C-alpha cells in the first residue's frame, strides 16, 4: 500500500508540469496577449513596418498589414484592420466570410479566451470582458459572415473622454418657457 502511495505521488509530480503547460482558456490569456499576432495595444505606428492606410475616422487611422496571415485556428480570416487612436494601437477588427470560417474562428477565440458571454440564444454574439481588453464576436444571421473586435480599454476610455470634451453642449430650455 505504501509503495502504491509513493508511485501515485511520483506520477502526480511528473504530470503536473504537463498539466500546467496546457493553461485553461481565460480572460487572463486575452489580457496577457494584449493585441493580436504580436501587435500589442498601445504600440506606436512606427513599431510596424508593413502598414498600408485603409481609412481615417476622426483621430483614428485604420491600417492593414501587407504581410498579414489570413488564418486563425482552422478558419480563414478575410480581413484584418488595425486602428490607431492618436498614433497608438487601440482596436483590431477581424472579418470572416461564411459559416465554416466564422465558426472555426469563434472556436479558436473560445479556446484562447474561454466561452465568452452570449447575449442571446438566438444570435451568434459573444463578448469577453477582460481587465485590459474587450473582445466581441458578432455573426450575421443571414450570411454567417462575422466581425471580431478587440479593443484596448485604456485607449477607448481616453478616446471617449476626449470626445466628451470636444462635443458641443446644448443648453436646455428653462422649465415653463
C-alpha positions, 0 to 999 in steps of 0.5 A, spaced: 500 500 500 505 504 501 509 503 495 502 504 491 502 511 495 509 513 493 508 511 485 501 515 485 505 521 488 511 520 483 506 520 477 502 526 480 509 530 480 511 528 473 504 530 470 503 536 473 508 540 469 504 537 463 498 539 466 500 546 467 503 547 460 496 546 457 493 553 461 485 553 461 482 558 456 481 565 460 480 572 460 487 572 463 490 569 456 486 575 452 489 580 457 496 577 457 496 577 449 494 584 449 493 585 441 493 580 436 499 576 432 504 580 436 501 587 435 500 589 442 495 595 444 498 601 445 504 600 440 506 606 436 505 606 428 512 606 427 513 599 431 510 596 424 513 596 418 508 593 413 502 598 414 498 600 408 492 606 410 485 603 409 481 609 412 481 615 417 475 616 422 476 622 426 483 621 430 483 614 428 487 611 422 485 604 420 491 600 417 492 593 414 498 589 414 501 587 407 504 581 410 498 579 414 496 571 415 489 570 413 488 564 418 486 563 425 485 556 428 482 552 422 478 558 419 480 563 414 480 570 416 478 575 410 480 581 413 484 584 418 484 592 420 488 595 425 486 602 428 490 607 431 487 612 436 492 618 436 498 614 433 497 608 438 494 601 437 487 601 440 482 596 436 483 590 431 477 588 427 477 581 424 472 579 418 470 572 416 466 570 410 461 564 411 459 559 416 465 554 416 470 560 417 466 564 422 465 558 426 472 555 426 474 562 428 469 563 434 472 556 436 479 558 436 477 565 440 473 560 445 479 556 446 484 562 447 479 566 451 474 561 454 466 561 452 465 568 452 458 571 454 452 570 449 447 575 449 442 571 446 440 564 444 438 566 438 444 570 435 451 568 434 454 574 439 459 573 444 463 578 448 469 577 453 470 582 458 477 582 460 481 587 465 485 590 459 481 588 453 474 587 450 473 582 445 466 581 441 464 576 436 458 578 432 455 573 426 450 575 421 444 571 421 443 571 414 450 570 411 454 567 417 459 572 415 462 575 422 466 581 425 471 580 431 473 586 435 478 587 440 479 593 443 484 596 448 480 599 454 485 604 456 485 607 449 477 607 448 476 610 455 481 616 453 478 616 446 471 617 449 473 622 454 476 626 449 470 626 445 466 628 451 470 634 451 470 636 444 462 635 443 458 641 443 453 642 449 446 644 448 443 648 453 436 646 455 430 650 455 428 653 462 422 649 465 415 653 463 418 657 457 
